[in-house]
């Protein structure tokens, strides 16, 4: 395709800016986690205090995700996505220049605001640009953007922190974000929805308070203890406020989050599958580096290199799954993926300090193979029966459930590890408690098993519009090209 024609192709432009935004977003979280110990030393604070850098981002993310769908419909997806990119990129630069922990925490709030808008608005652009029969292509873009961050974040973060400084953990976003801003500003088309409705201020406040306090309780519960008064209060407030939010949203004509979309059988079943798939998958990605660094004594960089085969597994499996999806459909593919992840998680309960590192790499590779079977069909089928007008609100719900699902998975596995104890005294010597890690891996397997149950409830017939094989365009012969000339 000629360069000029390619630059005018909205599918290409939307894919480019979305991938840039999502890679920044997913890379950032993992790189920052690697940098936490260095940040605590540089700012001369306790390791527990530096968690404010992570909590500030998560809470801000939880506040702004629910409003993203309405903002995109009301003011345009291009304008909203550009605002999100600007906030995220600018806040990344400010984070790199922070001189105190308080400054860094505030800039992380700004970064979370941009990150909260990026994912759902970007997904809405993708799904509106690609018709249902090309949704498998969309899901491959989503997988590419989502998987690279968790896979390469520890490696990039380890290299930058060891050879440069923690500041570059944030500066790395600036060139990517600037490129995406320029491409989007000059080449991206605008899209608005006429029926966006009025701003649901009460819903925004309820969602902001509810999701923020609930996400705080989920993320801090394992370290502070689930019976801690602060966690009990925040968790209780979050649940109560979210219940009031649901009651409010189903009563008004123009809700901020259209919970009525959950009546859609296909949308509801794919969301449930994705929720438990995210919990199990992100739980493994959280647990394995912790085991490798704490129990095996590997550096963050060595740990990242050991978990990276997961991304290779995703990339390899994606090509195969995308080809067989039109013939097999989402239900059986997602169930197969859940079973692969479940069995692999159970096999990971057998690893110990002496296990060959290549076995760990092989298991992570197989996890990646299984995840492609889950998320490719899920992304392709989830919005097959959702109208174009409701796409923005639907992607908001998808982003919320994945965020909460991932946080729940990490919270549960962290709590199991804390309950069992990550270390134990053996003959007066402090050693890693392998039973704690084994039980936590078994928890990941249980999430995958539950996800498999919901995968079997996905109706293939409802996703028929996405199960269309698009014939490849044949390249014209030399005679045809000469005749055209």
N, C-alpha and C positions, 0 to 999 in steps of 0.2 A: 504494500500500500504506500503511495507517495506520501512524503512527510506532511505536505500541506493538507492533504485529505485526512491523514491520521490526526492532525491537530484540531481539525474541525469535527472529528467524531466524538460525540459526547460520551459514548460508552468508555472510550479510552481515557478521556479527561477525568470523568468521575472516578474511574478505577485508580488512576494515578494519585489524585488528591486524597482519596479515601485510604489507600494503602499507606501513603506518607503519614497521614494523621494517626492511623491505628498503630503503625510501627512505633511512632513516637510515644503514643499512649502506653502500649504494652511494654516497650523497652524501659520506659521511665520507672515503672513500679519495681521491676526486677533489679535494675541497676541501683536504685536508691536503697533497696534492701541489702545489697552487697556493701554499700557505702556506710551503713549505719554505725558500725563499730569505729570506723575512721572518723565519722562526724562527732561521735561522743568524745573521742580523744581530743580532736581539734577544738571543740567548744568547751572542753573540760567539764562535762556533765556526766551523770550516771547513765548507764545503758537504758534504764527505764525511762529517763527523761527524754531521750532522743526519739522515743516512739511517737512523740508529738508531731514529728515530721511526717510520719505515715498516717497517723490518726487524722491530722488536719486535712490531708488530701482525700482520705476515704469519706470523711464527713461532708466535705464540700462536694465531692462527687455524688453522694447520696442526695444532697439538696437539689442539685441542678439537673440530674437525669430526668426526673418527672416532668419538668417544665419544657424539656427540649422539643417534644413533639409539637406542642402548641406554638412555641416560638418559630419553629421551622415552617409550620402551616401559615402562621399569621404574617411574618415578615419575610418569608422566602427561605428556602433551604440554602441557597448560595450565600445570602447575607449572614444567616445564622452560623453556617459552617465556617465562613471566613472570620467571623467574630470569635468562634471557638478556637480556630487555629491561631489567631492573633493573641488571644489570652494565654493559650498554652505555651506558645513560642516565647512571647514576651516574659511570662512568668518564669519560664525555664532559665532565661538569661539572668533575670533578677535573682533566682535561687542560687545560681553560680556566683553571683557577686555578693551574696549575703555575708555580713560580718558577725552577726550574732544569731543564736538559736531562735530568738523571737522574730527576727527578720525572716529567717528561712521558713519558719512555721507560717507566717503571714503570706509569704509568696507561694507556699504550697497550697494555701486556700485558693488563691487566684488560679493556680495551675489546675486544681480540682474542678473549678468552675468551667474552665475550658475543656477539660477531659470529660466532664459530665455531659456536655453538649455535643462533643465530637462523635461519639459512637452512634447514638440513635439517629442523629440527623444525617450522618454519613451513610448509615444503612438505609435510611429512607430514600436518599438520592440513588443509591444502587438499585434498590428494588423498583423504583419508579422508572429508571432508565432501561432496565433489562426486563423484557416480557417474561411471563411464566415459563415458556418453553426454554428459556435461556437461564433459568434460575440455578441450574447446576454450575454454570460458569460463574455466577455471582457467589455461590457458596465456596468455590475454589479461591476466589479473591478474598473472601472473609477468612478462610482458613489460613491463607498465606499471610495476611496481615495480623491475625490473632496469635498464631503459633510462633512466629519469628521472635517476638519480644521475650516471652518466657524462656525460649531456648537459648538465644544468644545474649540476653541481658547479663547473666552472670559472667559470661566470657568477656564481653565488652567492658562491663563494670570492673572486673578483676584486672584487666589490662590497664585501664585508665587510672585506677586508684593506685596500682603498684608502680606505674611508670610516669604518671603525670600528677594529678591530685583529685580530690573528691569534687572540685569545682567542675571538672569536665564530665562528671556524671550528669550534669544538667546542661552544660554547654553543647553536648552532643545533639540535643534536639534542635538547636537554633538553625543550622544550615538546612536541615530537612524541612523544618517548618517554614522557613523563608522561601524555599523552592516551591512548596505546596501553595503558599499564599500567592506567589506570582502567577503560577499556572492557573489557579482557581480564579483569581481576580480578572485576568485577561481572557480566559477561554471557557470558564464554566457558565452554563446558562442558569437563569433564575427560574424558580418554580414556587408558586404560592397556591394555597387552597382557599377558595372563596368562602367556604363554610367553616372557617377556623373558630368562629364564636368569640365571645368576650373572655377576658382573662379571669380565670377562676382563682382569685386571690386567697379565699379561704382554703381552697384545696391545696394551693401552693404552700401556705403556711403549715397546714396539717401534714402534708407529705414531707416537707422539709424537716420539721421537728421529729416526726415519727421515724423516717428513714435514718436521719442523722443519729438519734439516740439509740435506735436498734442496731445500726451498723457499729456504733461505738461499743455497745455491749458485746456484740459478736466478736469484734476484733480484740478487745481487752479482757474478755472473760477468762480465756485460758491463762493469762499471766497474772491477773489480779485475783482470780478465783471467782467461780460462779456464785458463791454465797457472799461475796463482798457487798456491803451495803450500796456502794456506788454502782456496781454492775446490776444489782437487783432493781435499784431505782430506775436506772437508765433503760434496762430491758423492759421493765414494767410500763414505764411511760411510753416507750416506743411502741409496744404492742397495743396499748389502749388507744394512743393517738392514731395509729394506723387503722384500727377498727373504726374509729370515728371518721377517719378519712374515707374508708370504703363506704360507710353509711352515707356520707355527704355526696360522694361521687355518683352513686346510683340514684340519687334523688334529683339532681339538677339536670337541665336540658343540655348544657354544654360543659361536660366535665373536662378537667385537665387530662386525666387518664381515662380512656374509655374502657372501663372494666366489663362493659357489655360484650366486648370482643371475646372474652373468655367463654362465652356461650358457643362460640364456633368450635366444633368438635376437633377439627384438624389442628387449629391454632392452639387449643388447650392441651391436646395430647403431646404435640411437639414441644411445647413449653415445659411440660412436666418432665419429659425425657431429657431435655437440655439442662434443666435445673439440677437433676441428680447426676447427669454426665459431667457437668461443670464441677460439682462438689467432689466427685471421685477423682477427676483428672487433675484439677488444681490442688487437691489434697496430696496427690502423689508428687506433683511438682514442688510442693512445699516440703514434704517429708524427706524426699530423697537427698537434696542438697544438705539438709540438716543432719541426716544420718552420715553422709560422706564426710562432712566437716567435723562433726562432734564425735562420732564413733570411730571413723577411719582416720581422722586427723589430716584430711586433705585441705589444701588452700581453696579459697573461693574460685580461683581460676581453674584448678584441677577438678573441682567439683562441677563447674560449668561444662568443662570438656567431657565429663563423664555422663552428664544428663543431656547433652546436645543431640545424641542419636535419636531422641524423641522427635525432633524437628525433621530429621532425615526420614524417619518412618512415616511421618505425616505427608511429606512431599512425595514419597514413593507410592504410598497407598492412595493418595488423592487422584492420581492419574487413572488408576484402575477403577476406583469407586465411581468416578464421574462417568466412565464408559458403561458400566453395568447398571447404573441407577435407572435409566429408562426401562430396562427389561425387568428388574427385580423390585423396584419401588423402595420407599423409605422404611417401611415397617421391618422387613427382614434384615435389611442392611444395618439399621440402628441396633436391632437386637443382637446381631452378630458382633458388632463393635462393642456393645456392653459386655458381652460374654468374654471377648478377648481381653478387655481391660480387667474384668473381674478375675479371670484365671491368672493374668500377669501379676495383679496385686497380691494374689494368694501365693504365687511363686516368690514374690519379693519378701514374704515372711520368712523364707528360708535363708536369706543372705546374712552374713555375719562379718566380723572384722577380717577374716581370712579369705573371704570369697574373692575370686579373681575379678578384677575391676571390669574385665571384658564381659563377664556375665551380667554385671549391672548395666553396662552399656547396651547389651543385647536386649535385656528386659525393657529398658527405656525405649529402644527402637520399636519393640513390639507394642508398647503403650501407644506410641505415635501411630502405628498401623491401625490400631483399634479406634483411636480418636477420629481418624478420617472417616471411618465407617459410621460414626455417630454424627459428627457435625456437618459433613457434606450433605447427606440426605435431609438432616434437620433444617439446615439453612435453605435448601432448595424447596422443601415442601411447606414450611411453616406459614408463609403468606400466600399460598396458592389460592385460597378462597377469601382473602381479605381484599376489599376494594382499594383502588388507587387512592381515593380520598382519605381512607382510614389508615394508610400505610405508615404515616408519620407517628400516629398514636400507637400503632401496633409495635413498631420498632422501639418505642419508649418502654413498653411493657417487657419486650424481649431483653432490653439492656438491664432493666431493674432485676429481672429474675436471674440473669446470669451473674450479676454483681452479688446478689444475695446468696445465690447457690454456691458460688466460689467462696464467699466469706464463711458460709455455714460449714462447708467441707473443711476449710482450714481450721475453723474454731473447734469443730468436733475432734479432728485428729490431734490438734494441740492439747485439747483437754484430756484425751486418752493418754497422751505422752506425759502430761503433767501429773495425772492421777497415778500412773504406773511408776513415774520417775524416770527421767532421761538417763540418770546415772545411779549406780548402786555400789555399796561397799562389799568387796570380796577379799577376805583375808586382810582387812585393813587398808586395801588399795581401792581408790575410786575408779570404777570402770563403767563404760556405757551399759545401760540396761537394755539388752536386746529384746527382752519380752515386751517392753513398752513400744518399741518400734514395730515389732511383729503385730501387736494388737492394733496399732494405728493403721498399718497396711491392710489388716483384715477389715478395718472400718471403711477404707477406700473400696475394697471389694464389695462390701455391703451396699454402698451407694450405687455402684455399678449394677448390682443385682436388682435393686429397686428401679433404677433407670431402665433396665431390660424389661421389667414388668410393664412400665408405661409405654415402652417402645412397641410392645405387642398390641397396644390399644390404638396405635396410629392407623387411621383408615386410608389405605392406599388409593381407593377409588376417589376420595376427595382431592388427592394430589395428582390426579390424572393429567391436568394441564401442564405440569412440570415434567411429566414422563414422556417427553416427545423427543425422538431422535432427529436432530437437525442434520440433514445431509451436508457433507463437506463440499465446498465449491471446487469444481474441477479446474485445474490450471489449464488455460487454453494452449492448444498445440502450437508449434512453430508456424504452421500454415495459416492457422486462424489469426495469430498475431500479425503475420505479414499482410493478410487480407484487410485487417483492421487499419493497418497503416496506409 
